[in-house]
Structure formats: structure tokens, C-alpha cells
Amino acid sequence: MRWFVYLLVAGLLGGCGADPAVDYEGPTSGWPQAGGALGGGHYAAATQITPDNVHRLEVAWVHRSGDYRDGGNFIDGNNYPVEPLQTALQVTPILFQDNLYYCTPFNRIFAIDAETGEERWVFDPEVDLDTYAVPRCRGVSSWTSSRIPEGAACHHQIVAPVLDARLVALDALTGQRCPDFGGNGEVNLREGLGTHDVTEYLLTSPPAIIGDLAVTGGAVTDNISTTVPSGVVRAYDLNTGALAWYWDPIPPGQEPVLDPTGDPAGGPGGGPGGEQRYQRATTNVWSFISADPELGLVYVPTGNTSPDYYGGHRNGSDYYSSSVVALSAETGEVVWRFQTVHHDIWDYDVPSQPTLYDVEMDGRRVRALAQTTKMGYIFLLDRETGEPLFPVEERSVPQGAAPGDFTAPTQPFPTRPPTLVDTKFTADDVWGFTPWDRGACRERMENIRAEGLFTPPSVQGSIHFPSAVGGQNWGGAALDYRRNILVVNTLHMASIVQLVPRDQCEAAAEARAADPLASKFATIEPSAGTPYCDLRWVGFFSPLEVPCTPPPWGTLAGIDLASGELLWQVPLGTTRDLAPFPFWFIEGVPNMGGPAATASGLTFIAATTDYFLRAFDTGSGKELWRGRLPTGGHATPMTYRLGPDSKQYVVIAAGGHYSFGTPASDHIMAFALPD
């Protein structure tokens, strides 16, 4: 009897409640670039945190920069903020040696201890923040010099984008400028663009690093005019800052069309651009670029030719728009192009980093590329040739563009993987909390064009579903390389675009300002140089300010890359923090950000309008854990383990987002298993 009691007590104390100790036997793992690696993937080989112990995660440390501002979320009738918009912290830190590096919305760059969050140094590029309504930065890059000896200053460098179109190179250990890079450690990307307003050309994404080159595009402001700066892609020698090559994305065989507005002194047109060397208003590359050193290629995801919603003036200049383009890393010459949308007049540009991977198909190794899109389609391509791995069909789409424009008769549709958005959205599908707001949605939809995916923008107004926000956006996908599973988060919401004849734009702005719902969710954009301005609703909302599309409004999905099959798709997030209690029961909410995957079979993602970082089982899509955040984490997490005696950390930027109503903050938060 005594031994029975001993065994019973031992079982209660040890077997039922005790958690196993942290396992230090697994691999170490880094995160040297914002996408996890040069080819993206958001993947780490670390296995210390597993599906069995992830429930034990707790906050390990928090770093706060102080770089955030509360502010407005609304735009007035002239497309200007009512007040400076609140900041959005969209960054994914990178790891080099034992430091994390990240940039803030104010474009300051921080180095912090990767195991404690203690600040090591900070660099301020001194951006004029009053100039920019929405300051932001999505990451920095790292590079190791082959010429500067180890131990010397600038052997290891952090290369960072600055909103005002500069690239800066800093010593990774001290944060001091690397003087050999351009002029005093920076190069000016406005050179060659011609005169322009400084708000029309921005750097928000880190450059791709391949060999000794930094390859970067630039974000050209949407729907301003037909004379915005070029979307040129340029490569700079990291040893000197010299321009190595450029790719001006104009159709093959055409010479750039230049105008005489260039002025070495900047001229009356606004910011300095110098003499114009690149064609204006070409497709730009604003998102993350991938690189394959083995093939000597860089892969750029392109936007579309400005303005977004009318293309009657383009005359074929959108040949490279909304495409994945492979460029020679040595010369910048085009190796291949795959276009995801023909004559894009929906702002369905390619928003995310091409994800590079290898896969066995028909008994052979294929070097492949996965590209997510705003339509909810994923294209799987051979990254050597650009050929689809599964059939892509050209299918008929709605016709009848606005006067002066045209639509492509067909658009490319991948047969595998299946679409992650059900684009068959009709008036019978509208949703609302009550019959009244549902009826308002139905009435609105019956009075504008709603013919499914690729309904052309129109004078009477057109439903765009998915909206130009996505589908998928800049957060991109995570790839579990052990299991060949691609994990993708998706937004399922509609917007409305109405083309307004030029002589009616002023009246449309006045009507918008007088409508409480429109003044909150719609903007008037000039699109100068075309016959129309556009009235664009960022969402299709009911009078109760809820989406007219049925939930779930956000999902997470897993795709088998070998077969192209959808393995699972689950709602992502809940309406907690979006709606008052007791309306927390709706699953699947708006999201912006991306996932990260680990070799142990976990996918981490925040992104949602509720304030949580979540962990999912990569194989099944089952939610295993959620950790509370101070606000929305609209960024992509990263994870790493420094050494054999170290813990694995999962880090997320939680700073809110003006478009999603989540409050501004400045938290960089690390989670780890407890001692």
C-alpha cells in the first residue's frame, strides 16, 4: 500500500503536470535577410520549439524604439490626410552574429542584442518626417565584404533603404557610415529620375543582395499622374556605391521616351532628380526582390504602369507590368518574363517576394519559384525558364472598359494550386449583421458593375473582388522546405472603384466629403493625364462599417508544392479587438503581414486585427498557441537560435496599422520557452 501511494504521488507530481526541459540538442539557425534568405521562404531550420511544447512560449524580452505616432486614419476629398496618419510598424528584423537589426517607421536603424533585446546602437538618417503622410520601412539587408579584412570597420555591413530615396551602408558592429559606399556611406536614387515631387518616389523595402551587388527598385506613388518617376531597377556595387547596371522596364525594342523636364538643380517641379535618364511612369518594383547566386539571376515582382485604373494612354508600355521578371545579376538584362495580369487596370500588381525552392517532379529536380498574387492565385514556375510547372489557362474575362481604354480578352488562370479566394461574389452573397445593412449592401451592389474577377473599372462604379489590397500582399508566403508545404495568408474583401470624368471630379470630391461613410473609406485620386480621376473605396462596407463580403475575411492555407494541391485552409483570427463584446465569435478577419515556418513543423503568424501572434501546425493547419500582443502585429515574424547553449526566439513587430484600425505602437517582442 505504501509503494502504491508513493507511485501515485510521483505520478501526480511528475507525470501529469511537469513539462520537459528545453532541448538544446537541435540545430542553430539564422535569419540573415528580411525574407529569411536571399530567395525568401521565411524559413528557419530551428527545431527547439515544437508542436508539443509551443504552448509554453512566453515573452522573453521587448524592445521599444519610441518611433511611432498616433494620428488620423482618414483622408480628405483631395487625397490628403486630415492629420498625419498613424504609423505602421511593418518590419521584419534580420540576424547577424548576435545582433538583430531593424528599421522603424521613422527610418531609424537599431541594433539590439538578439538574446536580451538590449540596445547596441542606433543610426538616424534624418528623414524629414513632415513630408511623408505614411512613413514606413519593411526591413534592412546584410552584406559581408570580400575586400575589407575581417575585424576591420565595415567588413560586415547593414544596407538600409531610406524613405527619401537613399541607400545607406553602415558598419554592423558600430552603426557608423561606411565611407567607401557612395558619398559618405549613401547613394541617392533620385538621380536620373528627372524633376518630381519627393513624395512620388520612395524606398520602403530592403535591397536584394547578390555577390557584391545591392539590387533595388522603388515605390512610385499610385494614381497621381502619367508623369510620375520611372520604375527603374538598379544594381549598385557595394564596395563603391557605383551604379553597376539598370533595367528600365520598357517593352523590348523600344527606346526610352524622355522629356526635357530634367534639371540638375532640381527645377520647379519639386524634388531633385537631375537630368532624366529613365522613362517616366513605367512599372515599378516596390516589394522584395529575390536572388539566386547559383543561377546568377534576380527575380523582381513588378507593379503596374501608372495610373492603376485607366490604361488607355499606355500604348503597350505595360509589357512588364504585373509580372515576375528574371534579370541577369551581372548585366540586368531580361532572361524571362511571366505576366500574371494582362493590361492591368485593377492594381493587381505582383506584391510579394518570389519564393525560391527545389522540388522533385517526374523524377527530376526542378528549380522552382512560387509567386502569390492579389487575386488569390499562386503561380508555380520553373525559375530557370519562367515556364509554369502546372498548366496555366487563358480564360475569357469581363469586357467593356471605360471609354478610351480597353481590356485584355483573356487572363491567365493557374490550374494548380486552386485559387485561395472564391471570386464568385454576387448580390445574393452579400453579408451583414442585420437585414437592414445587408439590404444596403445588396442595393449598392445592384447599382454598379459586379461581374466577378476582372470586372473593369467603370464610370458607374465596379466591384473589385478581391480588392487591390489582396488576396495576398507584401507579407508573402512561408515555405516549409522539409515538408514542401507553402503557407499563405489571404484577405477576402472587396473594394469599389469608380472612374469620374475629369470635369466632374470637383463635384465628386464634394459629394464624398458630405457622405460620412465615403469620407471615412473612400479617396479621390487625381490620375492626371487621363480623362478620369478615380473614386476608390478601400473596402466595400455596409452602413454599420462592416464588410459586405461574407466571413471569413481572412484565412491561412497550406499547399503541397509537389502536387499543387490545397492541403488545408482555415480562418485566421477573430473579431476580438475589432468588434465590441459579445461580437467576438466571427472567425477569419482582415490581415496584413506574413507567416514564418520552422523545420519542426510550426508556422507563426500575427497579421490579424486581433492582437495575437499564433502558431499553427504546418501539416494540418491546426492552431496550437496564441500569444497576446499590445496591438496588431502587421509584419512578418522571424525566428532564430544563436548557438548550442541558446534558446530559440520568435520575434514579431507589433505596431498597429492605420488601414486596419489597430493602434500605433513600437513593440519588437521576442517569445521563447521558459527556463
Secondary structure, 3 states (H helix, E strand, C coil): CHHHHHHHHHHHHHHCCCCCCCCCCCCCECCCCCCCCCCCCCEECCCCCCCCCHHHCEEEEEEECCCCCCCECCECCCCCECCCECCCCCCCCEEECCEEEEECCCCCEEEEECCCCCEEEEECCCCCHHHCCCCCCCCCEEEECCCCCCCCCCCEEEEEEECCCEEEEEECCCCCECCCCECCCEEECCCCCCCECHHHEECCCCCEEECCEEEECCEECCCCECCCCCCCEEEEECCCCCEEEEECCCCCCCCCCCCCCCECCCCCCCECCECCCCCCCCCCCCCCCEEECCCCEEEEECCCCCCCCCCCCCCCCCCCCCEEEEEECCCCCEEEEEECCCCCCCCCCCCCCCEEEEEEECCEEEEEEEEECCCCCEEEEECCCCCECCCEEEEECCCCCCCCCCCCCEEEEECCCCCCCCCCCCHHHCCCCCHHHHHHHHHHHHCCECCCCCCCCECCCEEECCECCECCCCCCCEEECCCCEEEEEEECCCEEEEEEEHHHHHHHHHHHHHCHHHHHHEEEECCECCCEEEEEECCCECCCCCECCCCCCEEEEEEECCCCCEEEEEECCECECCECCCCCCCECCCECCCEEEECCCEEEECCECCCEEEEEECCCCCEEEEEECCCCCCCCCEEEECCCCCCEEEEEEECCECCCCECCCCEEEEEECCC
